[in-house]
Amino acid sequence: MPDSLDARLRDEIDDQVAEAFDAYLSDRLTEPGPLRESLAAGRGARVVLGTVALGALATALAPPGVVAICWIWGAIAVIDVTWLWAARRR
């Protein structure tokens, strides 16, 4: 297969995959979920975004080793899940 035909075929496949992925994301964003429900209830995503930002900072400043980083992100996961469940109950 000539290179130009191969490149055009790859571009066409990439375009089709991108369109399918966009359609999938559009469908997923319309589905209800705990974050969407909490946003609709008037509670912003500041807590989740804040904990992720602090987690990234803490990961950068953490001593080398997997244990400290696992504790940091484990605590963030617990905080975020608790916040989302509390927002969902209201």
PDB file of N, CA, C and O in Angstrom:
ATOM      1  N   MET A   1       0.857  -1.168   0.000  1.00  0.00           N
ATOM      2  CA  MET A   1       0.000   0.000   0.000  1.00  0.00           C
ATOM      3  C   MET A   1       0.904   1.233   0.000  1.00  0.00           C
ATOM      4  O   MET A   1       1.822   1.313   0.817  1.00  0.00           O
ATOM      5  N   PRO A   2       0.674   2.171  -0.875  1.00  0.00           N
ATOM      6  CA  PRO A   2       1.497   3.385  -0.896  1.00  0.00           C
ATOM      7  C   PRO A   2       1.356   4.160   0.413  1.00  0.00           C
ATOM      8  O   PRO A   2       0.335   4.079   1.094  1.00  0.00           O
ATOM      9  N   ASP A   3       2.405   4.914   0.747  1.00  0.00           N
ATOM     10  CA  ASP A   3       2.413   5.653   2.008  1.00  0.00           C
ATOM     11  C   ASP A   3       1.307   6.690   2.098  1.00  0.00           C
ATOM     12  O   ASP A   3       0.727   6.879   3.167  1.00  0.00           O
ATOM     13  N   SER A   4       1.002   7.369   0.989  1.00  0.00           N
ATOM     14  CA  SER A   4      -0.037   8.401   1.023  1.00  0.00           C
ATOM     15  C   SER A   4      -1.407   7.793   1.280  1.00  0.00           C
ATOM     16  O   SER A   4      -2.214   8.373   2.006  1.00  0.00           O
ATOM     17  N   LEU A   5      -1.678   6.641   0.700  1.00  0.00           N
ATOM     18  CA  LEU A   5      -2.947   5.955   0.926  1.00  0.00           C
ATOM     19  C   LEU A   5      -3.017   5.457   2.360  1.00  0.00           C
ATOM     20  O   LEU A   5      -4.059   5.545   3.009  1.00  0.00           O
ATOM     21  N   ASP A   6      -1.911   4.939   2.844  1.00  0.00           N
ATOM     22  CA  ASP A   6      -1.841   4.469   4.225  1.00  0.00           C
ATOM     23  C   ASP A   6      -2.078   5.617   5.199  1.00  0.00           C
ATOM     24  O   ASP A   6      -2.793   5.451   6.188  1.00  0.00           O
ATOM     25  N   ALA A   7      -1.492   6.767   4.933  1.00  0.00           N
ATOM     26  CA  ALA A   7      -1.664   7.937   5.799  1.00  0.00           C
ATOM     27  C   ALA A   7      -3.106   8.430   5.757  1.00  0.00           C
ATOM     28  O   ALA A   7      -3.670   8.790   6.790  1.00  0.00           O
ATOM     29  N   ARG A   8      -3.703   8.449   4.570  1.00  0.00           N
ATOM     30  CA  ARG A   8      -5.109   8.883   4.463  1.00  0.00           C
ATOM     31  C   ARG A   8      -6.030   7.929   5.201  1.00  0.00           C
ATOM     32  O   ARG A   8      -6.980   8.363   5.854  1.00  0.00           O
ATOM     33  N   LEU A   9      -5.761   6.633   5.105  1.00  0.00           N
ATOM     34  CA  LEU A   9      -6.579   5.637   5.787  1.00  0.00           C
ATOM     35  C   LEU A   9      -6.468   5.797   7.302  1.00  0.00           C
ATOM     36  O   LEU A   9      -7.464   5.698   8.019  1.00  0.00           O
ATOM     37  N   ARG A  10      -5.250   6.043   7.781  1.00  0.00           N
ATOM     38  CA  ARG A  10      -5.066   6.263   9.217  1.00  0.00           C
ATOM     39  C   ARG A  10      -5.798   7.513   9.673  1.00  0.00           C
ATOM     40  O   ARG A  10      -6.426   7.509  10.732  1.00  0.00           O
ATOM     41  N   ASP A  11      -5.726   8.590   8.885  1.00  0.00           N
ATOM     42  CA  ASP A  11      -6.431   9.822   9.237  1.00  0.00           C
ATOM     43  C   ASP A  11      -7.935   9.611   9.287  1.00  0.00           C
ATOM     44  O   ASP A  11      -8.610  10.119  10.182  1.00  0.00           O
ATOM     45  N   GLU A  12      -8.457   8.866   8.331  1.00  0.00           N
ATOM     46  CA  GLU A  12      -9.897   8.595   8.309  1.00  0.00           C
ATOM     47  C   GLU A  12     -10.314   7.766   9.526  1.00  0.00           C
ATOM     48  O   GLU A  12     -11.343   8.039  10.144  1.00  0.00           O
ATOM     49  N   ILE A  13      -9.521   6.767   9.862  1.00  0.00           N
ATOM     50  CA  ILE A  13      -9.824   5.941  11.033  1.00  0.00           C
ATOM     51  C   ILE A  13      -9.750   6.784  12.304  1.00  0.00           C
ATOM     52  O   ILE A  13     -10.605   6.663  13.181  1.00  0.00           O
ATOM     53  N   ASP A  14      -8.721   7.647  12.404  1.00  0.00           N
ATOM     54  CA  ASP A  14      -8.603   8.522  13.573  1.00  0.00           C
ATOM     55  C   ASP A  14      -9.821   9.425  13.713  1.00  0.00           C
ATOM     56  O   ASP A  14     -10.331   9.620  14.816  1.00  0.00           O
ATOM     57  N   ASP A  15     -10.287   9.977  12.594  1.00  0.00           N
ATOM     58  CA  ASP A  15     -11.467  10.837  12.626  1.00  0.00           C
ATOM     59  C   ASP A  15     -12.703  10.073  13.096  1.00  0.00           C
ATOM     60  O   ASP A  15     -13.484  10.586  13.897  1.00  0.00           O
ATOM     61  N   GLN A  16     -12.880   8.854  12.602  1.00  0.00           N
ATOM     62  CA  GLN A  16     -14.035   8.053  12.992  1.00  0.00           C
ATOM     63  C   GLN A  16     -13.969   7.683  14.477  1.00  0.00           C
ATOM     64  O   GLN A  16     -14.983   7.713  15.174  1.00  0.00           O
ATOM     65  N   VAL A  17     -12.792   7.341  14.945  1.00  0.00           N
ATOM     66  CA  VAL A  17     -12.638   7.003  16.359  1.00  0.00           C
ATOM     67  C   VAL A  17     -12.912   8.229  17.220  1.00  0.00           C
ATOM     68  O   VAL A  17     -13.571   8.123  18.254  1.00  0.00           O
ATOM     69  N   ALA A  18     -12.414   9.387  16.807  1.00  0.00           N
ATOM     70  CA  ALA A  18     -12.650  10.614  17.571  1.00  0.00           C
ATOM     71  C   ALA A  18     -14.139  10.948  17.621  1.00  0.00           C
ATOM     72  O   ALA A  18     -14.646  11.344  18.671  1.00  0.00           O
ATOM     73  N   GLU A  19     -14.835  10.795  16.518  1.00  0.00           N
ATOM     74  CA  GLU A  19     -16.280  11.059  16.495  1.00  0.00           C
ATOM     75  C   GLU A  19     -17.028  10.090  17.406  1.00  0.00           C
ATOM     76  O   GLU A  19     -17.931  10.496  18.138  1.00  0.00           O
ATOM     77  N   ALA A  20     -16.660   8.822  17.364  1.00  0.00           N
ATOM     78  CA  ALA A  20     -17.312   7.830  18.223  1.00  0.00           C
ATOM     79  C   ALA A  20     -17.037   8.127  19.689  1.00  0.00           C
ATOM     80  O   ALA A  20     -17.929   7.994  20.527  1.00  0.00           O
ATOM     81  N   PHE A  21     -15.816   8.525  20.003  1.00  0.00           N
ATOM     82  CA  PHE A  21     -15.471   8.852  21.390  1.00  0.00           C
ATOM     83  C   PHE A  21     -16.227  10.085  21.866  1.00  0.00           C
ATOM     84  O   PHE A  21     -16.692  10.122  23.005  1.00  0.00           O
ATOM     85  N   ASP A  22     -16.354  11.101  21.004  1.00  0.00           N
ATOM     86  CA  ASP A  22     -17.134  12.285  21.354  1.00  0.00           C
ATOM     87  C   ASP A  22     -18.591  11.935  21.626  1.00  0.00           C
ATOM     88  O   ASP A  22     -19.188  12.433  22.581  1.00  0.00           O
ATOM     89  N   ALA A  23     -19.157  11.083  20.790  1.00  0.00           N
ATOM     90  CA  ALA A  23     -20.552  10.669  20.992  1.00  0.00           C
ATOM     91  C   ALA A  23     -20.697   9.898  22.301  1.00  0.00           C
ATOM     92  O   ALA A  23     -21.671  10.090  23.030  1.00  0.00           O
ATOM     93  N   TYR A  24     -19.739   9.033  22.601  1.00  0.00           N
ATOM     94  CA  TYR A  24     -19.774   8.268  23.846  1.00  0.00           C
ATOM     95  C   TYR A  24     -19.706   9.205  25.049  1.00  0.00           C
ATOM     96  O   TYR A  24     -20.478   9.056  25.996  1.00  0.00           O
ATOM     97  N   LEU A  25     -18.787  10.168  25.016  1.00  0.00           N
ATOM     98  CA  LEU A  25     -18.667  11.112  26.131  1.00  0.00           C
ATOM     99  C   LEU A  25     -19.928  11.956  26.280  1.00  0.00           C
ATOM    100  O   LEU A  25     -20.349  12.241  27.401  1.00  0.00           O
ATOM    101  N   SER A  26     -20.527  12.354  25.179  1.00  0.00           N
ATOM    102  CA  SER A  26     -21.770  13.131  25.253  1.00  0.00           C
ATOM    103  C   SER A  26     -22.860  12.337  25.949  1.00  0.00           C
ATOM    104  O   SER A  26     -23.594  12.872  26.780  1.00  0.00           O
ATOM    105  N   ASP A  27     -22.963  11.064  25.608  1.00  0.00           N
ATOM    106  CA  ASP A  27     -23.965  10.213  26.255  1.00  0.00           C
ATOM    107  C   ASP A  27     -23.664  10.039  27.741  1.00  0.00           C
ATOM    108  O   ASP A  27     -24.579  10.075  28.564  1.00  0.00           O
ATOM    109  N   ARG A  28     -22.409   9.852  28.087  1.00  0.00           N
ATOM    110  CA  ARG A  28     -22.020   9.646  29.486  1.00  0.00           C
ATOM    111  C   ARG A  28     -22.257  10.896  30.328  1.00  0.00           C
ATOM    112  O   ARG A  28     -22.634  10.798  31.496  1.00  0.00           O
ATOM    113  N   LEU A  29     -22.036  12.065  29.739  1.00  0.00           N
ATOM    114  CA  LEU A  29     -22.207  13.296  30.496  1.00  0.00           C
ATOM    115  C   LEU A  29     -23.665  13.594  30.793  1.00  0.00           C
ATOM    116  O   LEU A  29     -23.962  14.345  31.723  1.00  0.00           O
ATOM    117  N   THR A  30     -24.578  13.025  30.026  1.00  0.00           N
ATOM    118  CA  THR A  30     -25.996  13.258  30.286  1.00  0.00           C
ATOM    119  C   THR A  30     -26.550  12.298  31.332  1.00  0.00           C
ATOM    120  O   THR A  30     -27.642  12.517  31.856  1.00  0.00           O
ATOM    121  N   GLU A  31     -25.804  11.233  31.640  1.00  0.00           N
ATOM    122  CA  GLU A  31     -26.274  10.271  32.635  1.00  0.00           C
ATOM    123  C   GLU A  31     -26.123  10.846  34.039  1.00  0.00           C
ATOM    124  O   GLU A  31     -25.165  11.568  34.318  1.00  0.00           O
ATOM    125  N   PRO A  32     -27.073  10.524  34.929  1.00  0.00           N
ATOM    126  CA  PRO A  32     -26.959  11.011  36.300  1.00  0.00           C
ATOM    127  C   PRO A  32     -25.835  10.288  37.041  1.00  0.00           C
ATOM    128  O   PRO A  32     -25.529   9.131  36.755  1.00  0.00           O
ATOM    129  N   GLY A  33     -25.246  10.972  37.969  1.00  0.00           N
ATOM    130  CA  GLY A  33     -24.188  10.398  38.788  1.00  0.00           C
ATOM    131  C   GLY A  33     -24.029  11.236  40.037  1.00  0.00           C
ATOM    132  O   GLY A  33     -24.638  12.301  40.138  1.00  0.00           O
ATOM    133  N   PRO A  34     -23.232  10.790  40.990  1.00  0.00           N
ATOM    134  CA  PRO A  34     -23.116  11.521  42.250  1.00  0.00           C
ATOM    135  C   PRO A  34     -22.545  12.927  42.084  1.00  0.00           C
ATOM    136  O   PRO A  34     -23.013  13.855  42.744  1.00  0.00           O
ATOM    137  N   LEU A  35     -21.553  13.106  41.225  1.00  0.00           N
ATOM    138  CA  LEU A  35     -20.997  14.441  41.044  1.00  0.00           C
ATOM    139  C   LEU A  35     -22.001  15.347  40.366  1.00  0.00           C
ATOM    140  O   LEU A  35     -22.154  16.504  40.756  1.00  0.00           O
ATOM    141  N   ARG A  36     -22.693  14.836  39.351  1.00  0.00           N
ATOM    142  CA  ARG A  36     -23.698  15.641  38.661  1.00  0.00           C
ATOM    143  C   ARG A  36     -24.835  16.015  39.617  1.00  0.00           C
ATOM    144  O   ARG A  36     -25.328  17.143  39.587  1.00  0.00           O
ATOM    145  N   GLU A  37     -25.251  15.065  40.467  1.00  0.00           N
ATOM    146  CA  GLU A  37     -26.323  15.348  41.423  1.00  0.00           C
ATOM    147  C   GLU A  37     -25.891  16.387  42.445  1.00  0.00           C
ATOM    148  O   GLU A  37     -26.680  17.252  42.827  1.00  0.00           O
ATOM    149  N   SER A  38     -24.642  16.307  42.889  1.00  0.00           N
ATOM    150  CA  SER A  38     -24.175  17.280  43.871  1.00  0.00           C
ATOM    151  C   SER A  38     -24.057  18.664  43.248  1.00  0.00           C
ATOM    152  O   SER A  38     -24.320  19.666  43.912  1.00  0.00           O
ATOM    153  N   LEU A  39     -23.664  18.730  41.981  1.00  0.00           N
ATOM    154  CA  LEU A  39     -23.610  20.019  41.308  1.00  0.00           C
ATOM    155  C   LEU A  39     -25.005  20.595  41.117  1.00  0.00           C
ATOM    156  O   LEU A  39     -25.204  21.802  41.255  1.00  0.00           O
ATOM    157  N   ALA A  40     -25.962  19.747  40.804  1.00  0.00           N
ATOM    158  CA  ALA A  40     -27.340  20.200  40.619  1.00  0.00           C
ATOM    159  C   ALA A  40     -27.944  20.655  41.937  1.00  0.00           C
ATOM    160  O   ALA A  40     -28.829  21.510  41.953  1.00  0.00           O
ATOM    161  N   ALA A  41     -27.474  20.092  43.038  1.00  0.00           N
ATOM    162  CA  ALA A  41     -27.995  20.462  44.347  1.00  0.00           C
ATOM    163  C   ALA A  41     -27.382  21.759  44.857  1.00  0.00           C
ATOM    164  O   ALA A  41     -27.713  22.205  45.955  1.00  0.00           O
ATOM    165  N   GLY A  42     -26.505  22.363  44.088  1.00  0.00           N
ATOM    166  CA  GLY A  42     -25.924  23.636  44.494  1.00  0.00           C
ATOM    167  C   GLY A  42     -24.571  23.502  45.160  1.00  0.00           C
ATOM    168  O   GLY A  42     -23.977  24.502  45.563  1.00  0.00           O
ATOM    169  N   ARG A  43     -24.080  22.299  45.282  1.00  0.00           N
ATOM    170  CA  ARG A  43     -22.759  22.107  45.874  1.00  0.00           C
ATOM    171  C   ARG A  43     -21.763  21.975  44.744  1.00  0.00           C
ATOM    172  O   ARG A  43     -21.896  21.105  43.883  1.00  0.00           O
ATOM    173  N   GLY A  44     -20.780  22.827  44.748  1.00  0.00           N
ATOM    174  CA  GLY A  44     -19.783  22.820  43.680  1.00  0.00           C
ATOM    175  C   GLY A  44     -18.816  21.662  43.821  1.00  0.00           C
ATOM    176  O   GLY A  44     -18.815  20.942  44.819  1.00  0.00           O
ATOM    177  N   ALA A  45     -18.012  21.504  42.818  1.00  0.00           N
ATOM    178  CA  ALA A  45     -17.000  20.448  42.803  1.00  0.00           C
ATOM    179  C   ALA A  45     -15.692  20.941  43.406  1.00  0.00           C
ATOM    180  O   ALA A  45     -14.641  20.339  43.188  1.00  0.00           O
ATOM    181  N   ARG A  46     -15.752  22.028  44.160  1.00  0.00           N
ATOM    182  CA  ARG A  46     -14.529  22.598  44.724  1.00  0.00           C
ATOM    183  C   ARG A  46     -13.816  21.637  45.653  1.00  0.00           C
ATOM    184  O   ARG A  46     -12.586  21.591  45.664  1.00  0.00           O
ATOM    185  N   VAL A  47     -14.563  20.868  46.433  1.00  0.00           N
ATOM    186  CA  VAL A  47     -13.933  19.937  47.369  1.00  0.00           C
ATOM    187  C   VAL A  47     -13.140  18.877  46.607  1.00  0.00           C
ATOM    188  O   VAL A  47     -11.988  18.599  46.939  1.00  0.00           O
ATOM    189  N   VAL A  48     -13.752  18.295  45.598  1.00  0.00           N
ATOM    190  CA  VAL A  48     -13.078  17.256  44.821  1.00  0.00           C
ATOM    191  C   VAL A  48     -11.871  17.836  44.098  1.00  0.00           C
ATOM    192  O   VAL A  48     -10.784  17.262  44.153  1.00  0.00           O
ATOM    193  N   LEU A  49     -12.048  18.950  43.432  1.00  0.00           N
ATOM    194  CA  LEU A  49     -10.939  19.557  42.708  1.00  0.00           C
ATOM    195  C   LEU A  49      -9.845  20.026  43.652  1.00  0.00           C
ATOM    196  O   LEU A  49      -8.660  19.922  43.335  1.00  0.00           O
ATOM    197  N   GLY A  50     -10.234  20.539  44.802  1.00  0.00           N
ATOM    198  CA  GLY A  50      -9.250  20.977  45.793  1.00  0.00           C
ATOM    199  C   GLY A  50      -8.431  19.829  46.343  1.00  0.00           C
ATOM    200  O   GLY A  50      -7.216  19.951  46.504  1.00  0.00           O
ATOM    201  N   THR A  51      -9.088  18.709  46.633  1.00  0.00           N
ATOM    202  CA  THR A  51      -8.339  17.572  47.164  1.00  0.00           C
ATOM    203  C   THR A  51      -7.406  16.986  46.118  1.00  0.00           C
ATOM    204  O   THR A  51      -6.313  16.528  46.451  1.00  0.00           O
ATOM    205  N   VAL A  52      -7.819  16.993  44.869  1.00  0.00           N
ATOM    206  CA  VAL A  52      -6.942  16.496  43.808  1.00  0.00           C
ATOM    207  C   VAL A  52      -5.740  17.423  43.643  1.00  0.00           C
ATOM    208  O   VAL A  52      -4.617  16.950  43.462  1.00  0.00           O
ATOM    209  N   ALA A  53      -5.961  18.732  43.703  1.00  0.00           N
ATOM    210  CA  ALA A  53      -4.850  19.683  43.601  1.00  0.00           C
ATOM    211  C   ALA A  53      -3.890  19.521  44.780  1.00  0.00           C
ATOM    212  O   ALA A  53      -2.673  19.513  44.597  1.00  0.00           O
ATOM    213  N   LEU A  54      -4.439  19.394  45.980  1.00  0.00           N
ATOM    214  CA  LEU A  54      -3.579  19.177  47.152  1.00  0.00           C
ATOM    215  C   LEU A  54      -2.858  17.846  47.067  1.00  0.00           C
ATOM    216  O   LEU A  54      -1.713  17.729  47.504  1.00  0.00           O
ATOM    217  N   GLY A  55      -3.512  16.848  46.511  1.00  0.00           N
ATOM    218  CA  GLY A  55      -2.872  15.548  46.340  1.00  0.00           C
ATOM    219  C   GLY A  55      -1.706  15.609  45.376  1.00  0.00           C
ATOM    220  O   GLY A  55      -0.669  14.983  45.600  1.00  0.00           O
ATOM    221  N   ALA A  56      -1.877  16.362  44.307  1.00  0.00           N
ATOM    222  CA  ALA A  56      -0.777  16.517  43.354  1.00  0.00           C
ATOM    223  C   ALA A  56       0.398  17.234  43.999  1.00  0.00           C
ATOM    224  O   ALA A  56       1.550  16.857  43.786  1.00  0.00           O
ATOM    225  N   LEU A  57       0.117  18.260  44.783  1.00  0.00           N
ATOM    226  CA  LEU A  57       1.171  18.978  45.496  1.00  0.00           C
ATOM    227  C   LEU A  57       1.844  18.082  46.526  1.00  0.00           C
ATOM    228  O   LEU A  57       3.071  18.056  46.628  1.00  0.00           O
ATOM    229  N   ALA A  58       1.041  17.348  47.286  1.00  0.00           N
ATOM    230  CA  ALA A  58       1.599  16.448  48.300  1.00  0.00           C
ATOM    231  C   ALA A  58       2.425  15.338  47.660  1.00  0.00           C
ATOM    232  O   ALA A  58       3.444  14.927  48.216  1.00  0.00           O
ATOM    233  N   THR A  59       2.003  14.855  46.510  1.00  0.00           N
ATOM    234  CA  THR A  59       2.764  13.822  45.808  1.00  0.00           C
ATOM    235  C   THR A  59       4.114  14.372  45.367  1.00  0.00           C
ATOM    236  O   THR A  59       5.131  13.684  45.461  1.00  0.00           O
ATOM    237  N   ALA A  60       4.121  15.607  44.890  1.00  0.00           N
ATOM    238  CA  ALA A  60       5.380  16.216  44.456  1.00  0.00           C
ATOM    239  C   ALA A  60       6.333  16.423  45.634  1.00  0.00           C
ATOM    240  O   ALA A  60       7.549  16.311  45.475  1.00  0.00           O
ATOM    241  N   LEU A  61       5.783  16.724  46.820  1.00  0.00           N
ATOM    242  CA  LEU A  61       6.610  17.000  47.987  1.00  0.00           C
ATOM    243  C   LEU A  61       6.864  15.781  48.861  1.00  0.00           C
ATOM    244  O   LEU A  61       7.650  15.853  49.806  1.00  0.00           O
ATOM    245  N   ALA A  62       6.214  14.668  48.561  1.00  0.00           N
ATOM    246  CA  ALA A  62       6.321  13.462  49.385  1.00  0.00           C
ATOM    247  C   ALA A  62       7.723  12.863  49.290  1.00  0.00           C
ATOM    248  O   ALA A  62       8.399  12.977  48.268  1.00  0.00           O
ATOM    249  N   PRO A  63       8.137  12.225  50.374  1.00  0.00           N
ATOM    250  CA  PRO A  63       9.431  11.535  50.299  1.00  0.00           C
ATOM    251  C   PRO A  63       9.345  10.391  49.299  1.00  0.00           C
ATOM    252  O   PRO A  63       8.265   9.862  49.035  1.00  0.00           O
ATOM    253  N   PRO A  64      10.488  10.016  48.749  1.00  0.00           N
ATOM    254  CA  PRO A  64      10.441   8.926  47.767  1.00  0.00           C
ATOM    255  C   PRO A  64       9.911   7.646  48.404  1.00  0.00           C
ATOM    256  O   PRO A  64      10.266   7.298  49.530  1.00  0.00           O
ATOM    257  N   GLY A  65       9.092   6.986  47.689  1.00  0.00           N
ATOM    258  CA  GLY A  65       8.509   5.736  48.177  1.00  0.00           C
ATOM    259  C   GLY A  65       7.042   5.673  47.862  1.00  0.00           C
ATOM    260  O   GLY A  65       6.351   6.691  47.816  1.00  0.00           O
ATOM    261  N   VAL A  66       6.586   4.495  47.652  1.00  0.00           N
ATOM    262  CA  VAL A  66       5.204   4.277  47.252  1.00  0.00           C
ATOM    263  C   VAL A  66       4.250   4.371  48.431  1.00  0.00           C
ATOM    264  O   VAL A  66       3.091   4.748  48.254  1.00  0.00           O
ATOM    265  N   VAL A  67       4.706   4.040  49.619  1.00  0.00           N
ATOM    266  CA  VAL A  67       3.821   3.986  50.782  1.00  0.00           C
ATOM    267  C   VAL A  67       3.222   5.350  51.094  1.00  0.00           C
ATOM    268  O   VAL A  67       2.015   5.457  51.313  1.00  0.00           O
ATOM    269  N   ALA A  68       4.042   6.388  51.117  1.00  0.00           N
ATOM    270  CA  ALA A  68       3.531   7.732  51.436  1.00  0.00           C
ATOM    271  C   ALA A  68       2.527   8.188  50.380  1.00  0.00           C
ATOM    272  O   ALA A  68       1.489   8.760  50.712  1.00  0.00           O
ATOM    273  N   ILE A  69       2.828   7.939  49.139  1.00  0.00           N
ATOM    274  CA  ILE A  69       1.930   8.363  48.060  1.00  0.00           C
ATOM    275  C   ILE A  69       0.611   7.590  48.112  1.00  0.00           C
ATOM    276  O   ILE A  69      -0.451   8.155  47.851  1.00  0.00           O
ATOM    277  N   CYS A  70       0.676   6.314  48.445  1.00  0.00           N
ATOM    278  CA  CYS A  70      -0.560   5.522  48.585  1.00  0.00           C
ATOM    279  C   CYS A  70      -1.418   6.055  49.729  1.00  0.00           C
ATOM    280  O   CYS A  70      -2.640   6.121  49.595  1.00  0.00           O
ATOM    281  N   TRP A  71      -0.815   6.432  50.834  1.00  0.00           N
ATOM    282  CA  TRP A  71      -1.585   7.003  51.949  1.00  0.00           C
ATOM    283  C   TRP A  71      -2.229   8.327  51.549  1.00  0.00           C
ATOM    284  O   TRP A  71      -3.386   8.586  51.878  1.00  0.00           O
ATOM    285  N   ILE A  72      -1.476   9.158  50.842  1.00  0.00           N
ATOM    286  CA  ILE A  72      -2.011  10.460  50.409  1.00  0.00           C
ATOM    287  C   ILE A  72      -3.237  10.264  49.529  1.00  0.00           C
ATOM    288  O   ILE A  72      -4.289  10.848  49.791  1.00  0.00           O
ATOM    289  N   TRP A  73      -3.111   9.450  48.491  1.00  0.00           N
ATOM    290  CA  TRP A  73      -4.214   9.290  47.548  1.00  0.00           C
ATOM    291  C   TRP A  73      -5.344   8.441  48.133  1.00  0.00           C
ATOM    292  O   TRP A  73      -6.498   8.589  47.732  1.00  0.00           O
ATOM    293  N   GLY A  74      -5.025   7.567  49.066  1.00  0.00           N
ATOM    294  CA  GLY A  74      -6.077   6.824  49.763  1.00  0.00           C
ATOM    295  C   GLY A  74      -6.946   7.758  50.591  1.00  0.00           C
ATOM    296  O   GLY A  74      -8.172   7.644  50.592  1.00  0.00           O
ATOM    297  N   ALA A  75      -6.299   8.685  51.298  1.00  0.00           N
ATOM    298  CA  ALA A  75      -7.052   9.663  52.089  1.00  0.00           C
ATOM    299  C   ALA A  75      -7.894  10.560  51.183  1.00  0.00           C
ATOM    300  O   ALA A  75      -9.033  10.886  51.517  1.00  0.00           O
ATOM    301  N   ILE A  76      -7.348  10.950  50.063  1.00  0.00           N
ATOM    302  CA  ILE A  76      -8.101  11.781  49.118  1.00  0.00           C
ATOM    303  C   ILE A  76      -9.312  11.023  48.587  1.00  0.00           C
ATOM    304  O   ILE A  76     -10.398  11.591  48.470  1.00  0.00           O
ATOM    305  N   ALA A  77      -9.135   9.764  48.270  1.00  0.00           N
ATOM    306  CA  ALA A  77     -10.260   8.960  47.775  1.00  0.00           C
ATOM    307  C   ALA A  77     -11.362   8.867  48.824  1.00  0.00           C
ATOM    308  O   ALA A  77     -12.542   8.990  48.495  1.00  0.00           O
ATOM    309  N   VAL A  78     -10.987   8.653  50.077  1.00  0.00           N
ATOM    310  CA  VAL A  78     -11.986   8.554  51.155  1.00  0.00           C
ATOM    311  C   VAL A  78     -12.724   9.879  51.308  1.00  0.00           C
ATOM    312  O   VAL A  78     -13.948   9.893  51.437  1.00  0.00           O
ATOM    313  N   ILE A  79     -11.996  10.984  51.296  1.00  0.00           N
ATOM    314  CA  ILE A  79     -12.630  12.303  51.437  1.00  0.00           C
ATOM    315  C   ILE A  79     -13.595  12.562  50.288  1.00  0.00           C
ATOM    316  O   ILE A  79     -14.725  12.998  50.511  1.00  0.00           O
ATOM    317  N   ASP A  80     -13.155  12.294  49.057  1.00  0.00           N
ATOM    318  CA  ASP A  80     -13.999  12.576  47.897  1.00  0.00           C
ATOM    319  C   ASP A  80     -15.240  11.686  47.845  1.00  0.00           C
ATOM    320  O   ASP A  80     -16.334  12.167  47.552  1.00  0.00           O
ATOM    321  N   VAL A  81     -15.080  10.416  48.123  1.00  0.00           N
ATOM    322  CA  VAL A  81     -16.227   9.501  48.103  1.00  0.00           C
ATOM    323  C   VAL A  81     -17.215   9.871  49.202  1.00  0.00           C
ATOM    324  O   VAL A  81     -18.425   9.866  48.976  1.00  0.00           O
ATOM    325  N   THR A  82     -16.712  10.191  50.381  1.00  0.00           N
ATOM    326  CA  THR A  82     -17.591  10.605  51.479  1.00  0.00           C
ATOM    327  C   THR A  82     -18.350  11.871  51.117  1.00  0.00           C
ATOM    328  O   THR A  82     -19.551  11.971  51.366  1.00  0.00           O
ATOM    329  N   TRP A  83     -17.658  12.830  50.533  1.00  0.00           N
ATOM    330  CA  TRP A  83     -18.301  14.081  50.153  1.00  0.00           C
ATOM    331  C   TRP A  83     -19.375  13.839  49.101  1.00  0.00           C
ATOM    332  O   TRP A  83     -20.465  14.407  49.183  1.00  0.00           O
ATOM    333  N   LEU A  84     -19.077  13.004  48.118  1.00  0.00           N
ATOM    334  CA  LEU A  84     -20.056  12.735  47.062  1.00  0.00           C
ATOM    335  C   LEU A  84     -21.264  11.988  47.605  1.00  0.00           C
ATOM    336  O   LEU A  84     -22.395  12.292  47.226  1.00  0.00           O
ATOM    337  N   TRP A  85     -21.046  11.013  48.489  1.00  0.00           N
ATOM    338  CA  TRP A  85     -22.187  10.296  49.083  1.00  0.00           C
ATOM    339  C   TRP A  85     -23.025  11.222  49.943  1.00  0.00           C
ATOM    340  O   TRP A  85     -24.253  11.139  49.917  1.00  0.00           O
ATOM    341  N   ALA A  86     -22.392  12.103  50.703  1.00  0.00           N
ATOM    342  CA  ALA A  86     -23.141  13.043  51.536  1.00  0.00           C
ATOM    343  C   ALA A  86     -23.956  13.987  50.656  1.00  0.00           C
ATOM    344  O   ALA A  86     -25.098  14.314  50.981  1.00  0.00           O
ATOM    345  N   ALA A  87     -23.378  14.417  49.563  1.00  0.00           N
ATOM    346  CA  ALA A  87     -24.095  15.308  48.645  1.00  0.00           C
ATOM    347  C   ALA A  87     -25.257  14.574  47.981  1.00  0.00           C
ATOM    348  O   ALA A  87     -26.288  15.179  47.686  1.00  0.00           O
ATOM    349  N   ARG A  88     -25.097  13.290  47.748  1.00  0.00           N
ATOM    350  CA  ARG A  88     -26.138  12.508  47.088  1.00  0.00           C
ATOM    351  C   ARG A  88     -27.340  12.276  48.000  1.00  0.00           C
ATOM    352  O   ARG A  88     -28.476  12.213  47.529  1.00  0.00           O
ATOM    353  N   ARG A  89     -27.092  12.149  49.297  1.00  0.00           N
ATOM    354  CA  ARG A  89     -28.176  11.877  50.243  1.00  0.00           C
ATOM    355  C   ARG A  89     -29.108  13.056  50.412  1.00  0.00           C
ATOM    356  O   ARG A  89     -30.269  12.882  50.783  1.00  0.00           O
ATOM    357  N   ARG A  90     -28.620  14.244  50.147  1.00  0.00           N
ATOM    358  CA  ARG A  90     -29.422  15.446  50.394  1.00  0.00           C
ATOM    359  C   ARG A  90     -30.405  15.698  49.327  1.00  0.00           C
ATOM    360  O   ARG A  90     -31.153  16.674  49.394  1.00  0.00           O
TER     361      ARG A  90
END
